Amino acid sequence: MPGYKSSAEGAGWPQDVGIIALEVYFPAQYVDQAQLEVFDGVSQGKYTVGLGQSKMGFCSDREDINSLCLTVLARLMERTGVGYENIGRLEVGTETIIDKSKSVKTALMQLFEESGNTDVEGVDTTNACYGGTAALINAVNWIESSSWDGRYAVVVAGDIAVYAKGPARPTGGAGAIAMLLGPHAPLVLERGLRGSHMCHVYDFYKPDLSSEYPTVDGKLSIQCYLSALDSCYHTFRRKADAAKEATSPPMSLDQLDAVIFHSPFCRLVQKSLARLAFSDFLATPQDQVSAKYPGLEAFREKRLEETYFDRDVEKAFLGHSESAFQAKTRPSLLLAGQVGNMYTPSVYAGLASLIASHTAESLAGKRIALFSYGSGSAATMLSFRVSRESQGPDSALARLVDSLADLPARLNARTVVQPQEFAQIMQLREDTHHKAPYTPVGSVDVLFPGTWYLSHIDDMHRRSYTRRPYTTPTTPTPSASTTVKDAPSPLPADRLSQQV
């Protein structure tokens, strides 16, 4: 691929910068939330209805944050066929910390060794569930700056979300997302159109470095999430309205084809879309309220900051926004409902779920809003425009959609674990957290083919990893020279072969 100085785009902005390819990894084992309700002795529906969760993925002691990220990055590179020498920036978003100094990104550089490429900028970005979004923004800014040398950027977001025994445990999960970024992308990040909200609060944090478990103020955490959502949406609308044509309608849910949210649990996502509808309602001119929001006029005097836990407002706007939720947001909850909260990858797992539920033709030209939240707190609402280019089988958009079409099948290929065994595995993780030397005892055979796993930790806390063979009797090993058929390289071979 051409370097920045030799590119025709060198004289101006790179065009249509965004996500070219997206890869997902989740653990091969899960616990059924309905069975977990029985095991935990809680009321039927507490997790499945109250939280909106169906299944929860989890990791044994064989997987850690490095192995998750190794797996998803290797899979991205193999699927796309993009050589490691063509990556100029790699940044990791995570809050799963196994070393206070050495970044996860440095562990991923193992995959670059054969290519000889060590000229790769970026390290880790950390702030609860927001790190992946910060890494994405940084990577896009790199491409759109004088620092760009014409190569791709990759963002990896990964986490293992585990909680101590108690009511928070069913809101766990695990997974990783890898995104290939560059110009001429099928998912274009809308430049200058994002609203952020940053403040200092102790709603969810991890002050005990000897434990994987967080300290959580549950009610405050929900309030902070909704408050950040209100603020980000207000700024997002203001910037969108400032940039729109005079004849275009003001920004509202009506102008968004899909809305994706960070998902601690699925029920909160549905309430969040209802809250955006309530915000639109409050911003609607008085003379239009009755026509657009019949029967809701009584809520006109409510103030956003006074309604975080207002059941009447919540119920009314859940009902009002139900059709919008089904059309714009529910398709994004496939992974959230079946894997759980992935932390930094959560909102991008929503993006992957949305893409997997559509065809290229149905996505073309759509506008997708995305709300990312990380406790502490940091949040951003941004938007993507889906390319209107040809949706033929060789288009970048068609390749992106095809590469995620197997998500339902991959979810169904997992192994269910009974709650008693799940509890034992969680106890093993707790007992061996940061233990050295240590050799994991979890089964390797239950892992998906091609999964990287932790093989040993020596007495100096140095971690060694091994990859489970990709080849099965029916599955060939993908490689940079033998790209998976349903996801050819995003750039022509003659451009990929050129050195920067």
N, C-alpha and C positions, 0 to 999 in steps of 0.2 A: 504494500500500500504506500502511496506517496507521502513524503514528509511534508510538514507544514509549509516550508519555504518553497517547495516545488508545486504546491497545490494551487489551483486557480482560486481557492477560497482564502489564500494567504493574505489577500488584500482587504478582506472584510470578515464579517462574522461567518463562521461555519454555519451551514444551513440545516435547519430541522434537526437539531441536536436532541437526543433522547435515548430511549431504550430500544436496542436492536434485537436483543435476545434475552430471554429470562429463563432461569432454571430453578427448580424446586427440589429440596430434599426434606423428607420427614422420616422418623424412625419406622422400622418394620414391625414394631409391636405397639399395641394399644390396649387400653382398658375401657370396657363399656360403661358409660356413665349411669345407665339404669341399674346395672349390677353393682356399681359402686355405691349408689344410693342405698341399696339393701345392705351391703357390707358395712357401710358407715352408720346404719340405723337412723337415717333421716327420712323425712316424709317423701312419698313417691312423687316424682316430678320436681323435686327441689333443684336438681342439677339439670335435668333434661328440659324442663319447662321454665323454671325460674331463671336459670342461666342460659338456656337455649343451647346446651351442649349435648352432643350425641356420643362422641368418643374422644379419648385423650391419648395422644401419642406420648411416649416416654422413652428414656434412654437407660440402658443398664450401665454398669461400670465400664463397659467396653467402648463407650462413646463419650467424648468431651467436646468442648467448643472447637478445638483444633481439628478433630476428626470430622465433625459436621461440615466445617468450612472447606476442608480438603476435598470431601466427597462432592459437595455441590459445585465447587470451582472446577474440579476435574471433569465432572459431567458436562458443565457448560462448554468447556473448551473442546471436548470430544464431540459433542452434538453439533457445534457450529463449525468445527474444523479450523478455527482461527488459531494460528500458531502463537505460542507464548512469546515469541520475539516481537509480536505485533501489539503487545500490551505496554503502555507507557505509564499507566497509573493504576494502582490497586489499593483500594481502601476498604477496611472492614468496620462495620458497625455492630457492636455487641456490648452487652452488660454482663456477660458470663466471664468473669475474670479468673484465670487460673495462675496468673503471674502479674505482680504489681509493676513490672518493668518491661518484660519482653512481650511484644505485641503478637496477636494472632496472625497478622499480616506476615510477619517474619517466618512463621511456621509454613505458610502457604508458598513461600519462595522455594520450598523443596521441589515444587512442581515445575519451576522455571529452570532448574539446574541443567537439564539436557539441552535446552535451547541456548544456554549461555547468556541469557538476558538478565542482568542485574540492575539495569537502568530503569527502575520502576518506582515512581514516587508514591507517597501515601503510607499511612500507618493505620492505627485503630482510632475510632471515634466513639466516645462513650457518654451517654446520658440516658439511662433506663431504656425505654423502647424507642427512643428518638434517634439513636445513633445511626441507623440505616439511612434515614432521611438526610441527616447531616452529611453523611458520606456521599449520598447521591448528589446533593447540592454542590458539594466540593468538587466532585468529579465533573459535573456539567460546567461549573465555573472554570475548571482547568481547561476543558476543551474550548471554551469561549474566551480564552485569554491568550496573551502573548507567550505564555509558558507552553502552549500546546505544540507538539512536534509532529502531529499528523497521525499518531497511533491511537488505538482504542483505550478507553478506561473501563475498568471492571469494579463494580461494587459488590461486596459480599456482606450480607446481614445474617447473623446466626445467633441463636440462644437456646439454652436449656432452662425452661421455667419450671422450677420445683418449689413446693411449699411444705412446711411442717404439717404434721397431722392436724386436721381441723377443717373449718369451713372454707378456707382458701385453697386447699389442695386440689379440688376439682377444676380450678381455673388455670391449671398448669398446662404444659405442652412442650414441644421442642421442634426445631426445624431450622432450615437455612435457605436463603435465596441468593442467587448470583445473577447479576445483571451486566450485560455487555452494552456499553454506551459509546455513541459516536454520532457523526452527522448523517443525514439522510435516513433517519430512523423511522420505523413505522409508528412508534409512540413518541411524539414530540412534546417535550416539556415546554409549556407556554412561557416565553421569556418575560420576566418582569411581573408576572401575575401570580404572586403568592403572598399570603398573609401569615405572619408568625406571632407567637405569644410566648414570652419568656419571663419567669418570675421565680422567686425563692420560696419553697414550701416543703415541709416534711410530710408527704402523703404516702410515699413508697420509697424505701431506700435500703441500702445494704451496708450498715456500719460495722457488722461483725465479719471481718475478713477470714475467720476460721470456719464460716458456714456458708452453704449455698443459699440459705433461706433469707428472704427479705424481712424487713420490719414494715408493717402495713397498717395505715389508718384507713380502713375500708370506706367509711362514709366520706371522709375528706378527699380520698382519692377520686371518688365519683364526682364530687363537687368540682375538684380541680380540672378534671377531664372536661366536664360540661362548660365550665368557665372559659377554658382555653378554646373550646370549640366555638363558643359565642364570639370571642375576640377575633379568632382567625377568620371566621366567616364574615364578620363585619369588615375587616380589612380587605379580604379577598373580593367582596362585593364592591367596595369603594374603588379598588384598583381596576376591576373589570369595567365598572361604569365609566371611569375616567378614560379608558382606552377604547370604548365602544363607539360605533358610529351613532350620530345623533338620532337616526331613525330607529335604532335597535332598542328593544325593551330593556329595562334594568335587569341586572343580574339577579337571578333567583333560581330555585330548583327547576323551574320550567326551562331554563337555558342549559341545564346539565343533563346529559344522557345517562350518566352513571355517577354514583357517589359512593366512595369506598372509605371505610373508617378503620383506624386501629381497633382491634377487637380483643379486649381482655376477656369478654364473653359475648356471645351473639345477641343476647337480649339487650345489652347496652347499645349495640349498634343500631338496633331498631329504634330505640328511644332517641338516639342521636339524630337520626334522620327526621324524626318527629320534631325534634328541637329546632332543626333548620327550618322546617315548615312553620313553626311558631315564630321564629325570627323573621321570616318572610311576611308573615301575617302582621307583625308589629310594624314592619316597614312599609306596608301597603297604604296608599292614600286613603283617607277616611271614606271618600265617596265610592271607593271600589270594594270595600270590605264585605258588604252584604252579598254582593254578587260572587265574589271569589271564595268567601268563607262563610257560607250560610249556616246560621245556628251557633256561630262562635263569637258573635259580637260582644258577648259579656266579658270576654277575656281581654278586651282592648286596653283596659287600664292596668294590666299586669306589667311588671318589669322583669326583664330577663334574669337579673341577679337575685331576684326574690323567688324564683320558681324552680330551683334545682331539684327540690323534692316535693313539688306541688303535684299531688296525685290527680287533681281535677284537670290541670293543664295537660299533664302527661297523657291521661286517658283520652281527652278530647282530640289531641293532635296525633296520637297514635292511630286513632280511627280515621282522622282526616287524611293522613299521609299513607294509609295502608296500600293503596294502589301504587303510589310512587315507590314505596319500599319494595314491593314485589317486582317492579320493573327495573328500578335503578340500583338497588342495593342487595337484595337477597341473592342474586347470582354470584356475588363476591364472597359469600359465606361458606362455600363448600369446604375449604380447608379449615377454616376457623371452627366449624361445627364438628368436624371429624378428627382434627388433630389437636385443637386447643390453642391457647395463646403461645405464639412463638416469640413474643417480645419484639425485638427489632425487625424480624421478617414479617410480622403479623399483617401489616397493611399491604405489603407487596405480595403476600400469599393471597390477599383479597384481590389484588390486581390479576394475579395468575388465575385465580378461580373465575373471575369475570371473563377473561380471555378464553378460557377453556369452555365456557358455556355458550360461546358465540361462533359464528362463521366469520371469515374475513370480510365477506360482503356485508354482513349485518353490523360490523364494527367500523367500517370505513367512514371517515369524516366525523365520528362521534367525539364528544367532549366529555372527559372523565375527570371528576374532582376527587382529590384524595386528601384525607385528614390524618396526620400523623401526630401521635402524642407520646411523650415520655415523661414520667413522673419526675418531680423535683423543682421546677417543671419546664419543659420545652415542647413547643408544638408548632406545626406549620400546616396550612392548607395550600395545596398547589393543584395544577391541572395539566392534563395531557390532551393533545389533539391527535386523534388517530389519522394516519395518512390516508389520503384519498387516491393514492396511486392504484394502478391495476391490481385487482385481487386475484390474478391468475396464479397458478401453482408455483411460479418462480418468484413471486413478489415477496418482499421482506415481511409484509404483514401476514401473508398466507403461511410463510415458514414459521413465523412466531406462533400463530394459532395452532398449526399442526404439531409443533413441538410440545404443546401443553395439552393436546387432546387426550393423552393417556393418563391424565391425573385421576379420573374415576377408577380406572383399572388398577392403577398403582395403589390407591387407597384400599381397594377390595383385595389386593394381594397381601395385605398385612396379616399378622397373626394376633388373635385376641388372647389376652392374658387374664386369668381370673384375678379378682381384687386381692385375694390373700397373697398370691405370688407377687402382684404389683407392690403391695405394702412391704414385702420382704426385700424386693429390689430397691425400693426407696430407702429402706433402713440400711441396706448395704452401701448405697451411695453416701448416706450420712456418716456411717462408721468409717468409711475409707476416704472421705474427702480430704484431699491434700496429703494423703499418706505416702511416705517414701521410705524405703523402696516398696514397690507394690506391683504385683502382676494381676491384672483383672481376671475374674473367674466367670464372667458372663459368657453365654454361648455366642460363638461367631457364626454358627450355622443359621441362626435366625435372621441375620442381617441380610439386606438386599445385596445381590451380586454387584460388585463394583464399589462397595462401601469401604471407606477407610475406617480403621478402628485402632484403639489404644492397645498396644501389645505389652508395654512395660514402662514403669517409672523407676529409675535407678535411685541410689541413695543421695544423689545430688539434685533430685527432682527433675532430671532430664527425661523427657517423654519420647518414646519410640512408637511409630505407627506402621501398620501393615494394611495392605488393601486386599479385601476378599476378591478372589478372581471374578472377573466379569463374565467369563465364558461359562455358559451352561450348555446342555445338549442342544438347545434351540436358539441360543442367543450369542451372536458373534461379539467379539470385543471391539468396541468403537475406538478409533484412534484418529489422530490428526490427518493421517493419510487415507483412512477409510471412514469417512464421515457417516454418521447415522443417516439412513436414507431420507427420513422425513424432515430433516433439518439441515439442508445444505448451507455452505458458507454464505454469510450475508454480503460478501463482496466477491467479485469475480476472481478466479484463481490467479490471473495474471497480476492483479493488484496485491493479493495476499503474498505473492512470492517476492515482491519488491521489498527491499530493506529500507528502513527509515534512515 
